[in-house]
Amino acid sequence: MTECYIRVAEDENEEPMEIPSEEDGTVLLSTVAAQFPGACGLRYRSPVSQCMRGVRLVEGVLHAPESDWSNLVYVVNYPKDNKRKMDEMDAASAVKIKRGVQKTSDLIVLGLPWKTSEQDLKDYFSTFGEVIMVQVKRDAKTGNSKGFGFVRFTDYETQVKAMSQRHMIDGRWCDCKLPNSKAGPDEPMRSRKVFVGRCTEDMTADELRQFFMQYGEVTDVFIPKPFRAFAFVTFADDQVVFFFLYGYNLFCVGHSVCPHI
């Protein structure tokens, strides 16, 4: 029997590919697998019964049904496990593609030291990826930093990475997150910082740290200079701040805590 070609596709609705047969009219499974990696057999739809039928496979050789491949389209069989893995890979690829087209947003950076400049901010966040915008918010009259700023990345994956951790900038822990107006219902903006009022001039950062450590891990204590009778204490866990706001029997206004140290 002379060589012929049979039509093979991954799905009945797809355009088939012609696969060469051997001189005896059989088709090697390895020939099919060369074009469809992972293939373990072929099947076809019977013109009579309209049911799917399997092609006989013997020691890696596929035999034509009734000794004639005819002009049918043969569909590739895959092992169930391989098919599942391929589906999972396709799903993972779809997620990556979806993420790839997501737009980045302006992120707010909280807790910036007063001395941090826009160049400092850009230099720091450039270690995560390409930065297209940085801004340090300043007082219109004095030009002094307000202690927060904004950053925007080129890639969405870089944005996610930056938001997933805390940042040590110029010796202080800072938070990088979506502003309240852009945070979704599943991404509430949770502060880890409390404002401590009624501080006396002789109060030190170590004293504040020692006092507040009894409620949770303290990551930063900041007392403005020149002295302004207040300070900021930052905790590792935002639930500690919730405790101060709603469960701590001290005078609290917003995030203002007045301890009797």
DOLUM-263698 format. One record per atom (N, C-alpha, C): z, y, x. Coordinates in steps of 0.2 Angstrom, whole numbers, plus 2048, in hexadecimal, padded with zeros to 3 digits. Each point is the difference from the previous one (the first is absolute). Example, Ala and Ser with C-alpha at 12.3 -4.5 7.8 and 13.67 -1.06 7.14 Angstrom:
% DOLUM-263698
8277E48428008067FC8008068047FC8057FE8018068048038057FC
% end
This chain:
% DOLUM-263698
8007FA8048008067FC8008068047FC8057FF7FF8068048068057FF8018048048068058007FE8057FA8068017FC7FF8057FB8068048008018057FC8058058008037FF7F98078018008048007F98038067FF8018027FA8038077FF8077FF7FF8048048048088008008038077FF8058007FC8038067FF8087FF8008048058018078007FF8028007F87FC8037FC8018007F97F98007FC8007FD7FA7FA7FF7FD7FC8077FE8048058007FD8077FE7FE8048078017FD8057FE8038077F97FE8027FD8048047F97FF8028017FA8057FC7FA8008017FA8047FD8018078027FC8047FD8008077FD7F98017FA8008037FD7F98018037FD8068027FA8008037FC8057FB7FA8027FE7FF8067FB7FB8018037F98007FC7FB7FD8027F98007FE7FC8068027FA8017FE7FC8057FA7FC7FE7FD7FD8057F97FC7FF8017FB7FB8067FD7FF8007FB7FB8028037F98008077FF8028037FA8078017FF8057FE8048078028008018078038068027FE8028068038077FF8048018038068067FF8048058057FD8067FE7FF8058047FE8018068057FF7FE8078018058057FB8058007FA7FF7FD7FB8057FF8028057FA8037FD7FB8038047FB8058058028057FD8048068038037FE8068057FA7FF8037FE8058057FE8067FC7FE8007FA7FF8067FC8068027FC8047FB7FE8058017FB8067FD8038048038058057FD8048067FE7FB8027FA8018057FD7FC7FE7FC7FB7F97FF7FF7FD7FC7FA8027F98018027FC7FB8017F98007FC7FC7FC7FB8037FC7FC7FC7FC7FB8057FC7FC7FD7FB7FC8047FC8017FD7F97FE8047FB8007FE7F97FA8047FD7FE7FE7FA7FB8037FC8017FF7F97FC8047FC8017FF7F87FA7FC7FE8027FA7FC7FB7FC7FE7FC8037FA7F98008017FB8037FB8017FC7F98037FA8008007FC7FA8078027FC8057FE8048078017FD8038078017FD8048048038078028078008038027FA8028067FF8047FF8008078058028048008008078007F98037FC7FF8048007F98048018018078037FB8038018018077FB7FC8047FE8028067FB7FD8048037FB8047FE7FA8018037FA8048008028078067FF8038018018078027FA8037FC7FE8068027FA8038008028088067FF8038018018077FC8078028018057FD7FD8078027F98017FE7FD7FB7FC7F98017FE8008007F87FD8057FD7FF8027F97F97FC7FE8017FD7FA7FA7FC7FE7FD8037F97FA8018007FD8037FA8017FC7FA8028037FA8017FD7FA7F97FD7FE8017F97FE7FA7FD7FE7FA8018058028008077FB8008057FB8068008028067FC7FC8068008048067FF8008048048048078007FE8047FA7F97FF7FE7FD8047FB8018088027FF8047FB8018078018068037FE8057FC8008078027FD8038058068058037FD8058048058067FC8008027FF8078067FC8018058058028067FF7FE8068048018057FD8058028048058047FE8058077FE7FD8037FA8038077FE7FE8048028068068037FF8058018058077FD7FF8037FE8058077FD7FE8048057FD8047FE7FB8058047FC8048058048037FD8068048048047FC8068037FA7FE8037FC8058037FE8057FB7FE7FE7FA7FE8057FB8058057FF8077FD7FF8058047FF8018058068007FE8068018048057FA8068017FA7FE7FE7FB8058008018057FA8027FE7FB8028047FA8068058038057FE8038058048027FE8058067FB7FD8047FD8058057FC8057FD7FC7FF7FA7FC8057FD8058057FC8067FD7FE8048057FC8038048058027FE8068038048067FB8058027FA7FE8017FB8058027FF8067FA8007FE7FA8008057FB8058058008077FD8028058058007FF8048067FE7FE8067FF8048057FB8057FF7FA7FE7FC7FB8057FF8038067FB8047FD7FB8038057FB8048058048047FD8058058058047FC8058047FA7FD8027FC8048057FD8067FD7FF8007F97FD8067FD8058047FC8077FE8018058057FD8018068048018067FD8008068048078018028018048068068028028038067FD8068018008048057FD8048048058018067FE8058048058077FD7FF8037FF8068067FD8008058058028068007FD8058058018057FD8068018048058057FE8058068048008067FC7FE8068037FF8057FF8068048068018057FF8057FE8028077FA8048007FE8038078058048038017FF8078048058037FC8078008058058017FD8077FF7FB8028058017FC8067FB8028067F97FC8008007FC7FB7F97FC8007FA8047FE7FB8008047FA8047FF7FB7FB7FC7FB8037FE7FA7FC7FD7FD7FC8057FF8028067FE7FC8068047FA8018078018008057FB8017FF7FB7FB7FF8027FA7FF7FC7FA7F97FC8017FB8038027FA7FC8008007FB8068038028068017FC8058037F97FE8068017FC8047FA7FF7FC7FC7FB7FD8027FB7FD7FC7FB7F97FE8027FD8038057FA7FD8038007F98038077FE8028017FA8027FF7FA7FB8008027FA7FE7FB7FA7F98007FF7FC8058007F98007FF7FE8088007F98007FE7FD8078008048057FA8028058038038057FB7FB8067FF7FF8027F97FB8057FF8038067FE8078007FE8048067FE8078008028038058038078008008028087FE8068007FD8038077FF8078008008038058038078018008028067FB8047FF7FB8018057FB8058058037FE8068008058058038018067FB8068038018028067FC7FB8068017FE8027FA7FB8068018028068038078018008038068038017FF8078047FB8028037FF8077FB7FC8047FC7FC7FD7FB7FB8048047FA8028067FF7FE8047FA8027FE7FA7FC8007FA8037FF7FA7FD8057FF7FA7FD7FD7FA8047FE7FB8037F98007FE7FD8068037F98017FC7FA7FD7FA8027FD7FB7FB7FE7F98028017FC7FB7FF7F88028017FC7FB7FD7FA8008027FB7FB7FD7FB7FD8057FE7FA7FF7FB7FD8047FB7FC7FC7FA7FF8027FB7FC7FD7FC7FD8057FF7F97FE7FC7FC8057F97FF7FD7FC7FD8047F97FF7FE8007F97FD8047FB8027FF7F97FD8067FF7FC7FF7FC7FA8057FF7FB8057FB8037FE7FB8048047FB8048058048047FE8058048048038048068047FC7FE8037FA8058037FC8057FB7FE7FE7FA7FE8057FB7FD8057FE8067FD8008068047FE8068058058017FE8078008058058018058017FB7FE7FE7FA8058017FA8057FA8007FF7FB8048047FA8008068008058008058038068018058038078018058008038038078017FE8028078018068027FD8038068058058038007FE8078048048047FC8068038018067FE7FC8068028048058047FF8018068048058048077FF7FF8027F98008077FE8008048007F97FC8007FB8038007F97FC7FB7FC8037FC7FC7FD7FB7FB7FD8047FA7F97FF7FF7FD8037FB7FD7FB7FB7FE8027FA7FD7FC7FB7F98027FE7FB7FC8007FA8017FE7FE7FD7FA7FE8037FA7FF7FD7FA7FB8047FC7FE7FE7FA7FC8037FB8058067FD7FD8067FF8048057FC8027FD7F98058037FD8017FE7F97FB8007FB7FB8058017FB8017FB7FB7FA8018007FD8057FB7FB8018037F98008067FF8008037FA8007FF7FC7FA7FF7FA8007FF7FC7FA8067FE7FD8007FD7FA8077FD7FD8037FB8047FC7FC8048037FB8048028038077FF8068028018038068058067FF8068007FE8048067FF8028038078018068008018038068088008018027FC8048087FF8018028038078048057FF8038048068067FC8038008008078067FD8038048058037FF8067FE8048068038048037FB8068028028058047FC8018068038018057FC8028078028078018008048018068078018008028078008038037FB8028078008078018028028068008078028028027FE8077FC7FF8048017FE8078048068048057FE8048038058047FD8018078018058037FC8018078037FC8058067FD7FF8027FB8067FF7F97FE7FC7FF7FB7FE7F97FE7FA7FE8058017FA8027FA7FD8057FC7FB7FD7FA7FF8037FC7FA7FD8037FA8018047FE8058037FA8018067FF7FA8038057FE8058007FB7FD7FE7F97FA8037FF7FC7FF7FA7FE7F98007FD7FE8057FE7F98018057FB7FF8068018038057FB7FF8038007F98008057FC8028007FA7FB7FD7FB7FA8018017FB7FD7FB7FE7F98028027FE8067FE7F98018047FB7FC8058027FD8047FB7FC7FC7FF7F97FB8037FF7FC7FF7FA7F97FD8017FE8008077FA7FD8017FE8028077FA7FD8037FE8018067FD8078008028048057FE8078017FB8018057FA8027FF7FB8018057FF8068038028067FD8008068028058057FD8028058048048057FE7FE8078037FF8047FC7FD8078028048067FE8028048048048067FF7FC8068027FD8047FC7FC8058028038058057FC8038048038058057FB8067FF8028067FF8088028008037FC7FA8078008008037FD7FB7FF8037F97FF7FC7FB7FF8027F98057FD7FB8057FD8028057FD7FC7FE7FA7FC7FA7FD8027FE7F97FD7FD7FC8057FF7FA7FE7FC7FB8057FD7FB7FB7FC7FC8047FC7FA7FD8027F98038017FB7FC8027FA8027FB7FB7FD7FC7FC8057FB7FB7FD8037F98017FF7FC7FB8027F98007FA7FC8008017FA8037FA7FB8007FE7FD7FA8058007FB7FF7FD7F98008067FB7FB8007FC8008057FB8057FF7FA8027FA8008057FE7FA8078048028018018068068048028008077FD7FA8038007FF8077FD8017FF7F87FE7FB7FD8017FF7F98077FF7FE8047FD8058077FF7FF8048078007FE8048058038078007FE8047FA7FA7FF7FD7FE8057FB8037FE7F98017F97FF8027FE7FA8077FC8008027FE8068067FB8008068038047FF8058048058038048048057FD8068008008058047FC8018068057FB8048028018068047FC8057FC8008078027FC8057FD7F97FF8037FC7FF7FB7F97FF8027FB8047FC7FB8048037FB8037FC7FA7FE8037FC7FD7FC7F97FD8038027FB8067FE8028068017FC8058068038058048057FC8058038048067FC8008037FF8058077FC8018058048048068017FD8058048038067FB8028007FD8058057FB8028078048028057FD7FF8068038038027FC8077FD8038058017FC806806803804
% end
